[in-house]
Amino acid sequence: MKKVLINPQPLICTPPTVLVGTMVNGKPNFMTVAWCGVANSNPPMISVAIRPARYTLKGIKTKNFR
């Protein structure tokens, strides 16, 4: 098999589990998310995949981050 060279990329080999926190109806709410990755390197951003039925998503959509 030939060696394949790739350019540096913002990749995460083993996606970590992250804790996402927000405020929902004035109360703090947290959830763990296993589907996350690098969305942008400048400025630094990560992306998370959250199912629409999750309660925490309501707080994220209203932009109540903590």
Secondary structure, 3 states (H helix, E strand, C coil): CCCCCCCCCCCCCCCCCEEEEEEECCEEEEEEECCEEEEEECCEEEEECCCCCCHHHHHHHCCCEC
